[in-house]
C-alpha cells in the first residue's frame, strides 16, 4: 500500500530535509532525482519503502517492509513530522 505526501517546498529541498532527518535517526534514504528507497529503524524493527515523485509538489511512498505493530500511518506521520 502507498501513501502520498504534499510538499510545501520543491521536491529537491524536501528530499534533502527528509534524508538528513532519517540519517540523524539511524536510517538511510537514497534518491536518484525522481525515485528512491528509504529504511528506518524503529523499536519494533526495520521499516523499508520506495518513493517516487508524483509532481513538483507531491511524492508517493510505498512501504515494502513493516514490523507487525507499525502502521503506514505511523510512518507517514513521522515523515510529515520531519517536514515540520
LOBADO-841679 format. One line per field, with one value per residue: x, y, z of N, C-alpha, C in turn. Coordinates in pm, 1 decimal. Layout:
N
nc1 = c(X  ...)
nc2 = c(Y  ...)
nc3 = c(Z  ...)
cac1 = c(X  ...)
cac2 = c(Y  ...)
cac3 = c(Z  ...)
cc1 = c(X  ...)
cc2 = c(Y  ...)
cc3 = c(Z  ...)
//
This chain:
84
nc1 = c(83.7  40.7  116.0  59.9  240.5  195.0  393.0  555.2  765.4  1002.0  1061.1  1334.0  1444.6  1285.8  1347.0  1614.0  1586.4  1435.0  1607.2  1826.7  1705.6  1623.7  1872.7  1984.8  1837.1  1926.4  1862.5  1844.1  1836.0  1804.4  1826.1  1756.6  1689.2  1432.2  1318.1  1343.8  1476.2  1393.9  1490.8  1416.7  1487.1  1306.6  1182.3  1046.9  1137.5  1274.1  1180.1  1096.5  1085.7  978.0  1002.5  864.0  852.0  554.3  450.3  572.4  504.5  437.9  499.1  511.5  498.7  567.7  533.7  746.5  832.1  724.7  726.8  529.0  364.5  372.3  229.7  143.6  42.1  170.0  433.4  399.2  316.6  552.7  732.8  603.0  628.8  907.0  915.0  809.5)
nc2 = c(-117.3  230.3  575.1  926.7  1234.2  1570.8  1843.6  2126.8  2270.3  2256.4  1939.7  1866.4  2020.8  1929.2  1654.2  1669.2  1758.5  1547.7  1330.9  1403.9  1407.8  1140.4  1012.1  1120.3  980.6  723.2  590.3  524.5  694.7  689.7  861.9  924.8  1141.5  1123.2  908.9  674.0  490.1  410.1  350.3  284.5  267.7  125.9  85.7  -150.4  -285.4  -293.1  -59.6  -33.5  116.5  237.8  530.1  788.2  1063.0  1234.6  1475.7  1815.1  1899.8  1681.3  1360.6  1000.9  729.8  394.7  134.3  -137.5  -307.3  -365.8  -375.1  -590.6  -440.4  -177.5  79.9  203.4  458.7  552.8  569.8  755.8  975.1  1022.9  1098.7  1327.8  1475.1  1515.6  1697.2  1920.1)
nc3 = c(0.0  -62.5  14.8  -19.8  1.0  36.8  -59.9  83.5  -10.6  -287.5  -452.0  -442.3  -226.6  -18.0  -15.4  63.6  329.7  445.9  401.8  562.0  821.3  845.8  839.1  1074.9  1257.1  1239.2  1002.3  643.6  328.5  -2.4  -305.7  -645.5  -798.9  -909.8  -791.3  -514.9  -226.7  110.4  449.0  777.5  1125.6  1391.3  1728.1  1712.9  1493.6  1156.0  902.4  566.0  239.4  -85.7  -286.2  -495.9  -725.4  -776.9  -860.3  -884.8  -637.7  -482.4  -341.2  -357.5  -136.7  -99.4  114.4  175.3  368.4  689.3  1042.9  1253.2  1438.4  1345.7  1166.7  834.3  855.9  1085.5  993.7  786.9  941.8  1088.3  884.1  792.1  1024.1  1021.1  813.3  923.0)
cac1 = c(0.0  120.0  54.0  119.0  268.0  200.1  514.1  547.9  876.2  1032.1  1099.1  1475.9  1469.4  1216.9  1425.6  1732.9  1545.0  1396.9  1729.0  1902.5  1633.9  1629.6  2010.0  2000.4  1767.2  1983.2  1811.1  1905.8  1745.8  1877.3  1741.6  1825.9  1635.2  1287.6  1271.4  1443.2  1444.0  1420.6  1497.7  1412.6  1487.6  1208.6  1198.3  980.7  1200.1  1308.9  1077.9  1156.8  989.9  1020.9  930.8  879.2  791.2  426.5  452.1  669.0  456.1  386.5  571.6  438.8  582.3  509.9  606.0  775.9  856.3  679.3  711.4  390.3  287.6  397.9  139.0  184.4  6.2  276.2  548.3  359.7  321.0  693.0  790.1  542.3  692.9  1037.1  896.7  765.3)
cac2 = c(0.0  352.7  699.9  1045.6  1347.6  1701.5  1914.4  2272.1  2321.3  2173.4  1800.8  1860.3  2071.3  1839.0  1530.9  1699.2  1763.3  1412.4  1248.9  1442.7  1363.3  993.8  977.6  1155.0  881.0  591.0  528.0  562.6  741.8  703.5  931.7  941.2  1254.8  1107.5  797.4  631.7  391.2  454.0  248.1  347.0  177.3  154.8  -7.1  -277.1  -345.2  -208.5  -16.5  -5.5  158.0  302.3  654.7  846.5  1193.1  1235.3  1608.1  1901.5  1925.7  1559.5  1234.7  881.8  633.6  260.7  56.5  -273.9  -387.1  -303.2  -466.2  -625.8  -338.5  -43.9  103.1  302.8  590.6  593.9  609.2  882.0  1077.9  1052.8  1172.6  1461.1  1542.6  1558.3  1810.8  2034.6)
cac3 = c(0.0  -75.4  57.1  -82.0  88.7  -30.0  -20.8  97.3  -91.6  -403.6  -423.1  -408.0  -91.7  74.0  -6.7  143.5  470.6  488.6  403.7  680.4  941.5  851.0  877.1  1216.4  1336.3  1214.0  880.9  516.8  224.6  -128.5  -402.4  -773.1  -873.1  -927.1  -708.6  -417.0  -125.3  246.3  552.3  909.9  1239.2  1495.7  1838.8  1679.9  1375.4  1042.0  807.8  435.8  138.4  -209.5  -308.3  -629.1  -747.4  -848.5  -922.3  -816.6  -502.3  -419.5  -356.7  -314.5  -65.8  -90.2  214.0  133.2  488.3  812.9  1155.1  1280.5  1509.2  1290.9  1054.0  735.2  909.2  1177.8  910.8  722.1  1045.2  1121.0  772.0  796.7  1138.1  971.6  723.8  1003.5)
cc1 = c(89.0  42.4  128.9  136.3  277.0  318.0  490.6  652.9  897.0  1070.0  1243.0  1502.6  1402.1  1296.7  1549.8  1699.8  1514.9  1519.8  1811.7  1837.6  1638.5  1768.8  2035.9  1938.6  1808.9  1932.7  1889.0  1797.7  1829.4  1781.6  1818.4  1772.3  1485.4  1230.0  1381.5  1391.3  1476.6  1417.9  1506.1  1416.9  1379.8  1236.3  1138.9  1040.3  1219.0  1187.9  1149.5  1048.2  1056.7  942.3  957.4  808.1  661.6  413.9  556.3  629.2  404.9  478.1  482.6  537.2  506.3  594.5  624.6  802.1  814.6  677.4  562.4  309.4  319.2  308.9  198.0  152.0  110.8  398.4  518.6  367.2  463.0  757.3  732.3  598.4  831.2  1025.8  848.0  628.6)
cc2 = c(124.8  471.6  814.5  1154.6  1472.7  1779.1  2064.3  2339.4  2231.2  2032.5  1795.3  1907.6  1982.7  1711.1  1554.8  1699.7  1622.6  1322.4  1277.4  1391.1  1211.6  949.5  1007.6  1050.5  737.9  519.9  570.8  605.9  767.1  759.3  954.3  1055.5  1246.3  991.5  756.7  526.0  449.2  335.4  319.8  239.2  222.3  58.6  -145.4  -347.3  -245.1  -182.7  15.7  34.3  218.5  430.5  706.1  980.6  1173.7  1366.0  1690.9  1927.6  1800.2  1440.2  1121.1  785.5  502.6  179.6  -86.9  -366.5  -306.6  -408.3  -484.9  -512.7  -195.3  -27.4  204.3  443.6  641.4  641.0  742.3  996.2  1119.0  1134.0  1314.2  1542.2  1594.5  1685.0  1936.0  2073.7)
cc3 = c(0.0  -20.8  -8.1  21.7  3.0  26.8  -13.5  9.7  -212.0  -359.9  -374.5  -265.2  12.7  93.7  78.8  292.3  521.6  499.5  528.5  807.9  956.3  894.4  1024.6  1308.1  1301.9  1090.8  758.3  419.0  100.9  -233.2  -529.8  -858.1  -896.0  -846.9  -611.8  -322.3  11.2  340.2  686.2  1017.0  1336.5  1611.4  1809.4  1558.9  1263.4  952.3  677.8  337.1  16.8  -225.0  -448.5  -633.1  -825.6  -925.4  -847.5  -672.0  -430.6  -446.4  -307.1  -250.5  -54.2  7.6  164.4  251.7  611.0  924.2  1186.5  1342.9  1466.1  1167.7  955.7  785.4  1007.2  1100.1  843.2  822.4  1080.8  1008.9  768.5  912.9  1096.7  888.1  796.7  968.6)
//
